[in-house]
Amino acid sequence: MKTKELFSFRFFPSLQNRDEYFEQLLSEEKPLSKSLNLGFFLLIFAFAYGAAMGSYHSFEQALSAALKVPVLFALSIIICIPALFIIQYILGSRLKPVQMLNIILSGFVLITAIMVSFIPIVILFLLTGGDYYFLQLLHIAIFILSGIFGMKHIIDALRYTCENKGIYPKTGVEVAKFWVVILGLVGIQLAWNLRPFTGDYGKPFALFREYEGNFYSAIIYSFNKLLEDGDTPKKSFNYPQPIKKDSVFLTP
């Protein structure tokens, strides 16, 4: 019975009855059970999407990416949540650490749930021979779109605590928006250092890659590779030399 309650959809983020969901999320009844419940769904969904990413290359890459994506999200939360909680505490927030954690976790569960909903589309392009660089940009677009919904969910939850609970300062909501940007930058940096996620088909499996180039130049390079016919870009762009064998989420 306890296991059933622990891993149920009771605390799954809802965009329809948000006030009711936020009320349930912030209640002091079994807060750690909520954390475990949300953490469980976060890991399962992230694992599933990671496996879909890596399946482009091989079983080994699918398993590697399935483990890396949950690690990516977990590290992002661990690294960024202390700054948010301390700043909010200084501003006068009366949210308990576990309540703050549950708000953040619920946002990330929403992110990964949306990502999982795109798996059939990812598989379609995998089966129909989707272009190497197109798949890379598709994954980035899915991460960004899902992230927007998840971060909005977190901000809305904090705004609800401010307007309805009186335990969260109004200034804190604005600070949280800045924190969301920092969280995104941290996530990008972690993803770049954990690469490859997908893996270049036909090349050896690689758990990690040398730290060459950067995320932003890799995106520009990928767009150019999509638009060109040959190996030389039609438009002049000063690429970092190693970027020709370096792509976001992809092995050299």
ROBATI-722154 format. One line per 10 residues: their letters; for each residue x, y, z of C-alpha. Coordinates in pm, whole numbers, plus 32768, in hexadecimal, padded with zeros to 4 digits. Example, Ala and Ser with C-alpha at 12.3 -4.5 7.8 and 13.67 -1.06 7.14 Angstrom:
residues 2
as> 84CE 7E3E 830C | 8557 7F96 82CA
***
This chain:
residues 252
mktkelfsfr> 8000 8000 8000 | 811A 80EE 8058 | 81CF 809E 7F13 | 808E 80E2 7E52 | 8069 8235 7EF6 | 81D8 8287 7EC6 | 81E0 8248 7D4F | 808A 82C8 7CE7 | 8020 83E2 7BFE | 7F8C 84A1 7D20
ffpslqnrde> 80A9 859E 7D21 | 80D8 85A6 7BA9 | 80DC 8713 7B30 | 7F8D 878C 7AAC | 7F5D 88BC 79CD | 7DE1 88AB 79E4 | 7D9D 88C3 7B5A | 7ED8 897D 7BB4 | 7E5F 8A1E 7CF6 | 7DE5 88D2 7D7A
yfeqllseek> 7F2C 882D 7D16 | 8003 893E 7DB4 | 7F38 8925 7EF3 | 7F76 87B0 7F00 | 80E6 87DA 7EA8 | 8123 88DC 7FBC | 8060 882D 80CE | 8135 87AE 81EC | 809F 8652 81D9 | 81B0 8552 8185
plskslnlgf> 8299 8646 80D0 | 83AF 8546 80A8 | 82BF 8451 8003 | 8270 855F 7F06 | 83E4 8594 7EC6 | 841C 8420 7E8D | 82EA 8409 7DB0 | 8355 852E 7CD7 | 84BF 84B8 7CD0 | 844E 8360 7C5D
fllifafayg> 838C 83EB 7B35 | 84A7 84DA 7ADE | 85A4 83BD 7ACB | 84BD 82D4 7A07 | 845A 83DA 7905 | 85BF 845B 78DD | 863E 82F6 78B7 | 853C 82AD 77A8 | 858D 83E4 76DD | 8702 83AA 7700
aamgsyhsfe> 86D7 8248 767A | 861B 82D4 754E | 8735 83CC 750C | 8848 82C9 751B | 878F 81C4 744D | 87FA 8284 7315 | 8957 81F2 7342 | 8958 80A8 73FD | 88DD 7FEE 752E | 8A10 8062 75F0
qalsaalkvp> 89CC 81CD 7597 | 885B 81A6 75EE | 88B7 8121 7747 | 89BC 8232 7777 | 88CB 8349 7719 | 87B6 82AC 77EA | 8899 82D3 791A | 8928 8425 78B9 | 87DE 84E1 788F | 8768 8498 79F6
vlfalsiiic> 88C5 84F7 7A71 | 88AE 863B 79AA | 8767 86A0 7A51 | 87CE 8629 7BAB | 8916 86EB 7BA0 | 8865 8824 7B22 | 8779 8819 7C4E | 888A 87C9 7D4C | 896D 88DF 7CCF | 8864 89F0 7CAF
ipalfiiqyi> 8765 89BB 7DC6 | 8848 8A2D 7EE8 | 886E 8B88 7E4B | 86F6 8BA9 7E19 | 869F 8B3D 7F7A | 87A4 8C18 8026 | 8747 8D4F 7F5F | 85D4 8D14 7F9B | 8614 8CE0 810E | 86CE 8E2D 811D
lgsrlkpvqm> 85A6 8ED2 806E | 84B9 8E4E 8178 | 8434 8D0A 80E4 | 839B 8C18 81DC | 8399 8AF2 80EF | 843E 89C1 8187 | 855F 8921 80C7 | 848F 87ED 8074 | 8372 88C7 7FF1 | 8465 8985 7F13
lniilsgfvl> 84F7 883B 7E9C | 839F 87B3 7E47 | 834C 88E9 7D7B | 8490 88C3 7CB5 | 8460 874C 7C89 | 82FB 877A 7C0C | 837D 8869 7B01 | 8483 876F 7A90 | 8385 8654 7A8C | 82B2 8727 79A1
itaimvsfip> 83E6 8764 78C6 | 8438 85F3 78A7 | 82CA 8590 7876 | 82B2 867B 774B | 83FC 85F4 76C6 | 8377 8490 76DC | 8242 84F9 7616 | 832D 854C 74F4 | 83CE 83F2 74EF | 82E5 8370 73D9
ivilflltgg> 834F 8498 72FF | 84BE 8455 734A | 8491 82E5 72F2 | 83E2 8343 71AD | 8511 840B 7139 | 85FB 82F7 71AF | 8541 81F2 70E1 | 8520 82CE 6FAC | 868F 832A 6FA2 | 868B 847F 7047
dyyflqllhi> 87BC 8553 6FFB | 88D1 854D 7100 | 88CA 86C5 713B | 8750 86DB 7123 | 872C 85DF 723F | 8822 86A6 730E | 875B 87E8 72E4 | 8614 872C 731C | 868C 86B6 7472 | 86FE 8815 74CD
aifilsgifg> 85AB 88A4 7464 | 84F6 879F 7539 | 85CF 87F1 7666 | 858C 8966 763B | 8413 8942 7608 | 83EF 8857 7731 | 84CB 8939 7804 | 83ED 8A67 77C0 | 82BA 89AF 7843 | 8376 8927 7971
mkhiidalry> 840E 8A73 79D8 | 82BF 8B25 79AF | 8228 8A1C 7A93 | 832F 8A67 7B9F | 82F5 8BDF 7B87 | 817B 8BAE 7B98 | 81A1 8AD4 7CCE | 8275 8BDC 7D7B | 817F 8CEB 7D15 | 8064 8C1A 7DA9
tcenkgiypk> 811A 8C00 7EF8 | 8149 8D79 7EF2 | 7FE1 8DD5 7E9F | 7F24 8CC6 7F5A | 8003 8C4A 8070 | 80B7 8D85 80DC | 81F6 8CBE 811B | 82B4 8D33 7FEB | 8324 8E9B 7FA1 | 82B2 8F45 7E61
tgvevakfwv> 8419 8FAD 7E18 | 8479 8E40 7E2A | 83A7 8DF2 7CF7 | 8472 8EE9 7C29 | 85B8 8E5D 7CB3 | 8542 8CFF 7C58 | 8521 8D6C 7AEC | 8690 8DCB 7AED | 86E2 8C80 7B97 | 8631 8BC6 7A7E
vilglvgiql> 8721 8C65 7984 | 884B 8BFA 7A58 | 87B9 8A9C 7A6D | 87A2 8A8F 78F2 | 890D 8AF9 78CA | 897E 89F6 79C8 | 88B7 88EB 7910 | 8956 894A 77C4 | 8AB4 893B 7858 | 8A70 87E9 78F9
awnlrpftgd> 89DE 875C 77B6 | 8B0F 87D1 76F6 | 8BF8 8722 77EA | 8B2A 85E2 77F8 | 8B19 85BC 767D | 8AE8 84EF 75A8 | 897C 8495 75E0 | 8913 8421 7486 | 8A53 83B0 73DD | 8AB4 83C8 726F
ygkpfalfre> 8A38 828F 71BF | 8B50 81C2 7125 | 8C5E 8243 7212 | 8CDA 8195 734E | 8C17 81B1 7490 | 8CA4 82B9 757C | 8C38 82ED 76E3 | 8CCA 844D 76ED | 8D72 8535 75F7 | 8E97 8625 7606
yegnfysaii> 8E32 8785 7670 | 8E4E 883B 7523 | 8D86 895F 7498 | 8C50 89DC 754D | 8AD9 89AA 754D | 8A7D 8AE5 748C | 8B79 8ABD 7370 | 8B0C 8951 7351 | 89A2 89BD 731B | 8A0A 8AB4 720C
ysfnklledg> 8ADE 89A8 716A | 89BC 88B2 716E | 88D3 89AD 70C7 | 89D8 89EA 6FB9 | 8A07 8875 6F82 | 888F 8850 6F53 | 8888 8961 6E4B | 89BD 88FA 6D87 | 89DD 87EE 6C7D | 8B49 8796 6CAB
dtpkksfnyp> 8C50 879E 6DBA | 8C9D 8910 6D90 | 8B9F 8A06 6E1B | 8AFF 8AF0 6D1D | 8B13 8C0F 6E0E | 8C58 8C77 6EAB | 8C6E 8C33 7020 | 8DA4 8C2E 70F6 | 8D7A 8ADB 719D | 8E60 8A63 72AF
qpikkdsvfl> 8F32 8960 71F4 | 8ECD 8834 72CC | 8D5B 8880 729B | 8D5B 87BE 7152 | 8D65 8680 721E | 8CAA 870D 7347 | 8B31 8731 736A | 8A40 8769 7486 | 89C7 8616 750C | 8A8C 855F 73FC
tp> 8BD0 8498 7401 | 8CEE 84F2 7314
***
